Amino acid sequence: MADPTAPSLAIVIVNYRTADYVISCVDSLVSERERVGPFEVLVVDGGSGDGSAETLTNHFADSNWVTVLPLELNGGFGWANNQAMLRLLQRPDAPDYIHLLNPDTVVEPGAIKALLDVIRANPRLGGVGSRLIEPDGAFAGSAFSFPTPMREFLRGCGLPKIGALLGMTPAVVERGDPGPADWITGASVIFRSAALRQTGLFDDGFFLYFEEVELMHRMRRAGWDLWYVPQSRIVHIGGAATGMTSGVQEARKPLPVFHFESRRRYFVRTGGPATLVVANLAWLVGRLLGVGVQLVRGKRTDLAPREIPMTFQHSFWPSGRDKSASVTRWDEPPGRAPAWTDK
């Protein structure tokens, strides 16, 4: 039976040419409404231009808990989510919690209840995130430590033993019980509306990648905590909308330009231009060290194709656009064009 004391919840799913995934994702939510009480789903179509908006609108036409919001612009992950959250937060009956959920996910039974139970019991939590499961059942990275220049050095060299010798915690957080992490994956995260009102929504200077890391960095600075809830399990078919896959496959594909631009913006926005330069020098030293060690060992490097030239071209030096924040306030009118379009 539904819990009559359950807080109000809205789930936002951003679609970009993945209508079939969205339908499967929503199907997996049906049983969750019996566990946590009625909630609504707002499906945002981010200017797909392939008929997705019409397909989804027709499919959910008779639903009393799923609404489709078509957008004309593919403004990126953060901007599209902002358009939904603005409408939700400005309503007289605004939800207490907003769950951002990727379209290429399937919610396992009890996953949403596990998140809600934790965030309801801890009033200083600004957000809680799920454990992501690969389609083959393997665990995917779901909770992390913030990127820093030293972590960029370790990422570059790809030698975990050096991090252990330096006493650094791993970049990927693993735990069996709910507990803190610097940031949690945006593929399945419930935000407290009060935290979003205080800190602002996504910075729409990001197109894709690092936008949730920057938002959670802001939340942490404002005094909110973020927790990882491994009991909330979400099957994630990574890269369905972006074309990027996970693990070794991703390392063997060239990363898109906007990945490097977003990385650059993250370091500038959270630490300033000098932090970006130091992080890049640390990464480059680590990269050269890692390549040298691998060559001595006779092993192939795991460097993504063209990563060094792409880093120098798109991520090494600060950009003037990155020096200005473009954080969306919860009470501003929807529709403002994202800052990343101001090339």
Sequence and secondary structure as in RCSB ss.txt:
>XXXX:A:sequence
MADPTAPSLAIVIVNYRTADYVISCVDSLVSERERVGPFEVLVVDGGSGDGSAETLTNHFADSNWVTVLPLELNG
GFGWANNQAMLRLLQRPDAPDYIHLLNPDTVVEPGAIKALLDVIRANPRLGGVGSRLIEPDGAFAGSAFSFPTPM
REFLRGCGLPKIGALLGMTPAVVERGDPGPADWITGASVIFRSAALRQTGLFDDGFFLYFEEVELMHRMRRAGWD
LWYVPQSRIVHIGGAATGMTSGVQEARKPLPVFHFESRRRYFVRTGGPATLVVANLAWLVGRLLGVGVQLVRGKR
TDLAPREIPMTFQHSFWPSGRDKSASVTRWDEPPGRAPAWTDK
>XXXX:A:secstr
   TT   EEEEEEESS HHHHHHHHHTTHHHHHHH   EEEEEEES  SSHHHHHHHHTTT SSEEEEEESS  
 HHHHHHHHHHHHHTSTT  SEEEEE TTEEE TTHHHHHHHHHHH TTEEEEEEEEE TTS B   EE    HH
HHHHHHHT HHHHHHTT   SB   SS EE SEE TTEEEEEHHHHHHH S BTT SSSSHHHHHHHHHHHTT E
EEEEEEEEEEE TTTTTS   HHHHHTS   HHHHHHHHHHHHHHH HHHHHHHHHHHHHHHHHHHHHHHHHT  
    TTHHHHHHHHTSS  GGGGS  B  TTS TT   GGG  
